[in-house]
Each structure stands twice: as C-alpha cells, then as structure tokens.
Amino acid sequence: MNFNEVLTQTIAMLREHGRVSYRALQRQFGIDDDFLTDLKDELIAVQQIAIDQDGRMLIWTGATAPPPATPQAPAGLTPAMPLAAIPAALETSGPAAPKAERRQLTVMFCDLPGSTSLSQQLDPEDLREIIRAYQETAAAVIHQFDGHIAQYLGDGLLVYFGWPQAHEDEVHRGGRAGLGIVEAITTTLNPRLEREHGVRLAVRIGLHTGPVVVGAMGGGGRQENLALGETPNIAARLEGLAAPNTVVVSAVTARLLEGMFALDDLGLQTLRGVAEPLRLFRLVRERTVAERDAAASGRMRLVGRDAELALLLDRWAQSLSGQGQVVLVSGEAGIGKSRLVEALRAQVLHDGVTRMTFRCSPYHTNSAFYPIITHLEQVLQFRRDETPEGKFARLEQILGTYRFPHADTLPLLGTLLGLSLPVHVPPPRVPPAQQKQQTQRDLIAWMVEETERQPVLAVWEDLQWIDPSSLEALGFVVEQAPTVPMLTVMTCRPEFTPPWGTRAHLTTMTLGNLEAAQVEAIATAVAGGKALPAAIMTHITAKTDGVPLFVEEMTKALLESGSLRDAGTHYALTRPVEALTIPITLHDALMARLDRLASAKSLAQLGAVIGRQFAYALVRQLTALDDASLQRELRQLLDAELLYQRGLPPHTIYQFKHALIQDVAYESLLRQRRRALHGAIGQAIEALEGERVAEQAAILAYHYARSAQPDKAMTYALLAGDQAVRLHARAEATIHYAQALSLAQGLSTSPEAQRVQIDAILKLAAVSVSREDMERDQVQLAQARILA
C-alpha cells in the first residue's frame, strides 16, 4: 500500500473516530517507524488536521465534511488527491509556536574565570549582587548589537547573533559585542566593584560561526529556544582557551572579521572533543577608518561600470569649474556602489583634492550627527587613549586656522564631539533650542571654507542608515552645492527615499546587474587570471545574477571548496557543481532579507521549494490564505525586491530575483519540512493539472523524489523519460531513466520495484549514444537479467 492510500484511509479513520493510536496504524497498514513519522508530519505539520497526544496517538482537529470526488488520473498513475483536499502547506492564521530552522549563527560563550575562588571569598549575597551586575553589564552591550541571550549558565552567557532576527553583519556584531563586553567590565564595572566589594572581574569570550538547527527544546512545561550542532560546542571550547579579558575566535569567524578588525594569530590549537586542531585568533580591536580605507584600496578593479564612472568624472569636471554637483548612486547590497566610489577617488587623487567621507551606520540610526562626528574625529586625529583636554586643544588649534568660526563655534563643536569645555571657554550664548541649527550652520561653513582652499570630493555612504539630524545637515549641503567647487556623491540602497526632489545639479544613478561576460571577467580575476571550467562559470552566472559581490564570494567559495584543482594555466573540476553550498560570507546578508519579511517569509520558503519560478495558482492551492491576503503577502516579497512578477493574478508567474535568495530560503527549512512540502506540491500539481498531469511528469518526479513518496517519483521519472524520447531528446531521456533506476534501487525489495529497475535499464540502453553508455548498459543489463 503506497503513502497516499495509507494517508487517505488514516484521514477517514480520524474523521470517523476522532482519534487513532500509532500502534493501531502500524498494525493496520504494516508500516515501519520512518513511514509513521512521515505520515504524522503530513497530518500534523502540513495538512494541520491532527495533533499529537502524549506521543501515543493522533487527535482529529480538521473539518468533518466528507471529501469531494477524485478526478480521473492518467492510466498507470495513482489517482490524484482531490483539489479541495490538498493540504495547506502554508498556514498563517492563528498563533503559532516558533518553528525550528536551519540557520547560520555566530555563537558567543562568555564567562568569568576564577569564579569558584570568588565564591569562596564572598558572602553568597554579595556574590549574587556581583554576578547580577556583570550579567546586566554584558547584556546591555549584547542588546546594543541585537544579540540574543539564549541562556544564563551560572556566571556564563550563551549568546546567538543571527537568530531570531538575522542581520547582514552578524559576525561584526558579535565581534563588537565581545570587545564591548571586555571594555565595559574593565573600565566601567570594575571600578565600582573594587570600590564597593574590593574585587575585580575578568571575562573570557569565544566566538564561532557555523550552521545550526535552532528551535524549541525541552519538556515538562518548560522550553527554551536552543541551537544544536557543532557550532555552539566549538564556541564553548574557544571560550575555555581564552585568556582573561580577551576574545578568541575560530578561523572561519576570523576570515569574516579580518577586514574590520585587527587579529592576532594564536596558531593551531587542540580542542577537546574536536577531531582536528583548529587555527584560532585573538580579537584585538576594531580597525580605524583609515586602515579600512587602505585595505579597500587594494581590492579588485572595477568591472562593467565604465559608463557610470565616466558620468561621475564628468560631474567632477563640472565641480572643478565652480559648479558643484550632487550624485546619488542607488543599488542593492553588493551591486558595486562602494567599488564605484573607490574608483572615482583613485581617479581624482592627483587633482589635489580634499576628500571627505561620511559613513552612516546601522548601529547608530538614532545617534545625532553620527557620520559627521566620526568624520571630524578622523580629521582631528583623535586617539582612543587621548585625554579630553588634549582633544579639545587640537580642535581649538584646527579651528584657529579658519576664518568662519565665531564665538560660539568652539563650544558648540566641542559639545558635538562630547568634550567638556575648559574653564577658559565660555558656554555657547545660543539658546538651547537653537544650538542644533547653529551647529549645522557651522559644519556647513567649515565645509564651504574648505572648498575655497581646494576642490572637495565629499562622499556620504549608506544613506539608508542616516540619522535625522545628519540628513537635515546633508539637505543644506545639497542646497548650497552649486555655489562651491565640491562634488557630493551619496550612496544608498533602494529603500532610501531622498527628500530633496528634483534639482538641476542633482543626478540620480541606479546600478544594474552585470552581464555574463562581465561576471566571467570578475570570476577569472578572483581565480588569479586562470580559466575556470565552463560548468563552473555557468553555475556562477546562474547563481549570482550579475551581482559583483555575489560573483566574488561565490568564486572564492568554489576555489576553497576542494571542487577545483589547479592545473597550471586553468582550473579543473573535481566533483559535481550541485554539491556546492551558499558561501558563508553571504549567508547572513541573504537570511537578513528573509527575516525582515515577517509573515511573508513562510511564503518565500514555500516558493523556494516550488522552484526559481512559481505560479500564483499553485501557491494559492497550497495556502490557507484567501486571494486578498495572499496577494498582500506576495506584494511584500515584490516590494522587498525578492521577486519579479509577470502577468496579473490569477495568471501570474513569480520568479526569485536572485537564485541565492531561493537557496537560503530553501536551506533554512528542516529536511522533514522540505519533504512534506515537496509532497504537498506534487499533490497540488496533480490536482490542478487533472487529465494533463502527464505533461508535468518531469517536475512531479523532481518533487516526489524529494518527498516521502519515492515510488511516485519513480513512476513520473519513467514517464518523463518516455516524453523526452518522443521529442528525440536522448540526453534528457537518459537523465530521467537514470533517476527512475536510482529511485527504484533505493526502495525496499518488491516485485514492483524490481519491474521498474528492469524497465529503466532497458530504456536506458535504448537511448545510449556513446561507448561509455554501452559499457554501462552491459553491466546493468546483466543485472536486469538476474532481476527478471
């Protein structure tokens, strides 16, 4: 009895009796534990018409209406499930418990070395107060960077960066949080503890990045959302190896941090419970802006942006003549905005230009004047270990070389930079309500006077994260731009809406995706100028969709994966391309785009299981949403630029904008959930196609092969092969027949499975075209003779 028959009869039993035990099902149908697990998942998770009770039985929760009639199926195929009985693979109504997911996390372990001896010195009440102060201090830093504290383990903390909400820079957040905890403990908490209790604390921290399954765990009425896998274990081992007041990271995490942080190589270390020694690193500090700029200047040359660079250089030439220009460069993450700006900087470097850079930050969207303050700190060359008095003296000295300052400029800018005013500097006379506006005027005056000395190239990066006060100041810059020899270049993502309207001196530039030849040029450059196999180039082009960052990271991942062998002048393929996964460097950014979707994320995951393209009618069949709700959810995916749309509902076709987004949505689902969805999709296609179901044999074979119904996949694979033969497509027929044979060989021994094996072998032999095919067929035909 196949899966569909057992499922149909089980539903009938539940409808009639309201409940049925698992033992009864196994006795009734002679099914094993794996079959029972798939059946439970179909009824509970996919169709959501039953619930589990005490791990012993199923309880019916569905409607009691009788099932509608079944349409006629093509000869030789199991009858399709009726349209109205197709399971709702996506259920969004009502409260739902957090679902377990496959994720990439950066996991932090943090604890207090020597806490045992501390407990022997202190009264338990004092110890409790100290531990709570430490936990609160660490938690404040962790929450600043949106980390999730999964557990408090005595004096230890288990922290996740990347769940429940992913950000594109989770590893950087983890690194900043680690260094921030050390600084907060040593500079803020310890002076208070030493004064009140006569003790000082030290912390040690481990960080590791890798795949996990995260979801609810526990029983007895208590559950915690925990990440399982090797990643948390390695993070715990790293913390144990860290010296007091240091952060130790794994090599994989170090690779993701190296551009933004200074690291010390600790060499290979043996970790308890880990088979191979791992190279570890100590996180020293965050790199300065100058260091990051120097590292960025050595990056790969600009590819495929000649027209855009020429336009920027034309606007620069206009600015040199005194007619200042503003250019807004828009594009999605990774499209090459920063690379284009770097190329412009390199071109104008010899013109004796003053370069200003204002970088907006996702951590400081509500910090007034953040990009302006960080720019001034760099101009004034403030050092972290410098006294406030020394910083103020330098500000006073620099302002003394300009004409624009007035009596209130020095105290206003000193306050802006967080510096206490010395005794000889009177406070500003401007009323507090007007100090912000006057500060903005002073900043613009400083910039304007700078243009009188030499032309200025001012770059404002990532306006999607700009704070309101800086945006207001930037508005003044845009207004006054035509009067000074300054080119202002601003970069942003599509979600930023500029508030300035249309101006004659304002140019808007949107960066599009690169063409295949340009993708190949980037990939070859990353490979050191060596040619990559055609199959690899096809894979890179298909997966990256012309996004330069995706191309670079995918190529690097391929080179590091062991899938390619350096053959001198070129690389040779050593294993199938299909075995490759999403680069770890891109995973967080892609997952973050999904997590921002809220309820529409589940719809994106369902679409990812269907394929790169999916039809509205099929999704409608697989959800419990009405048309208005479904179209609203799909609109979220379109507005987030995850999907393209062709046609109007109900005749719409949707396509994932990036193949990698589809991949990360698919991989975030647990394997069991994927199998259930593939099965539901197959049933929905059968029901929608009715008598034309044979025309969808190839796609049905694909879905059922990944479901709990390989027997149906086997049948459809044979049918797809027959269709290919009728079209004289031998290559495709070979693929389908080989799939049918492989599926049949994977089934438990039965006359039916053996018949399919014989059939597939004979059909494979009939489409053979090469000597290698004939050699294969001789072996397989001998096996078929034995089976017969």
PyMOL commands that set and color helices and strands:
alter all, ss='L'
color gray80, all
select helices_A, chain A and resi 3-17+22-29+33-46+83-85+115-121+124-144+170-197+230-241+251-257+289-297+306-320+337-351+370-379+388-399+409-416+432-453+463-465+468-483+516-526+534-544+548-560+577-579+584-595+600-610+616-622+627-639+659-667+671-705+710-726+730-746+751-766+771-787
alter helices_A, ss='H'
color red, helices_A
select strands_A, chain A and resi 19-21+50-53+57-60+101-111+148-153+156-161+204-217+224-228+246-250+261-269+278-286+325-330+354-359+456-461+486-492+506-510+564-566+571-573+613-615+643-646+653-656
alter strands_A, ss='S'
color yellow, strands_A
deselect
rebuild
show_as cartoon
